[in-house]
């Protein structure tokens, strides 16, 4: 076995790296980071598509311009990461029906207001504990039925929850969102973070405290420490473990615990919904979509909820790139992940021809990320039920013996976001440092008594 480490951090996404950095800054030199994949970044990931870098995972720095400053925005600003302001709000005025007509703005605005009102009404029902009242309503005005209502319902619930309920990201950090449009990718931020405490050379991390392709399969824990076993048969020992695997991974059987996790823990893990969010990128020989002000986002209204509903052109981020992005979620994401990219391309082209006419060119390339089928992710992000009791997130976050949990899903205020992962990592490492100090005090006492 390798020498014992003070702390093993499982996962090198934003939360794991943030945690490791705080530990290193507090003098914990003998830490070890075990990452299952062959890269750092986790759900922050760029890929070359056409001539540009596109973000398969997190794309926006959300929550900017408010009363508190978003730490991720501060880091990005310091690094000079190139970003573009995004205004989703006018998407509602670019809603196409299946014959390619844009719904008049009055109708769109009315439908939008109705949907927001009914969502707020439903939420109030849930808040006042009239869950039955809210879900068993016979008031059909609350149930979206027409394609435009379904499209707006999708946007409100799968994208713009902030219009319905207060979300700390927007209330505290601000309502503005910036798309990362930098060739170095959102992940550059993580590389620079790693550079501050790991040995790097010419853009590569060469420090042997970061081990890639190490899939943790078992955590055996006791009062004295934790033994970590990886898929390739390696064994690592540590005083403490910080586990940053996603909520989707925790719900899967990738990692087993000996002794098993207590029931309060497994029950809490099961209670958190996972959101699958898929950005499909399509490259065209030329652009055929409108590009003026207020046209960046557009919506396709279909009788199936979430069917290729939410579109974005990349001309603001990368002029001349001729790329469109369509976002699917949950069941539609899973459906598309399980079919071939050619089939997805065909479906998307039918939708685009509905909106823009039959003479538009075929896409020349398609990129379909598969977050759900990635066994190191099994989701895009956590999605706590609208009215979820704080106990659930506290239990998900709570340590079990010497195993500490971190990741965006453990952030009470900012779950689901990059800054949530970042702040969670900092919080968890501080909790571990506190435990280590307690251990030290206890050891000192024992030594004095001897
Ligand atoms: P991760 O990044 O998942 O890191 C965990 C790491 O653990 C991974 O690298 C994984 O490989 C590793 N791991 C898992 N299991 C094991 C194992 N058994 N052994 C070893 N290693 C393991 N956030 C925003 O703020 N703005 C956005 O616009 C935004 N859009 C998003 C769009 C998509 C498509 C997705 C997927 C996410 C988006 N998010 C967005 C959310 C954001 O990306 C995440 O909240 C954040 O990156 C999560 O960081 P993390 O450290 O908690 O988890």
Boltz pocket constraint, residues with backbone or C-beta under 6 A from the ligand:
constraints:
  - pocket:
      binder: B
      contacts: [[A, 10], [A, 11], [A, 12], [A, 13], [A, 14], [A, 15], [A, 16], [A, 34], [A, 35], [A, 36], [A, 37], [A, 39], [A, 40], [A, 41], [A, 42], [A, 43], [A, 44], [A, 56], [A, 57], [A, 58], [A, 59], [A, 60], [A, 61], [A, 62], [A, 214], [A, 215], [A, 216], [A, 217], [A, 244], [A, 245], [A, 246], [A, 249], [A, 254], [A, 255], [A, 277], [A, 278], [A, 279], [A, 371], [A, 375], [A, 376], [A, 377], [A, 379], [A, 380], [A, 381], [A, 406], [A, 407], [A, 408], [A, 409], [A, 415], [A, 416], [A, 417], [A, 418], [A, 419], [A, 420], [A, 421]]
      max_distance: 6.0
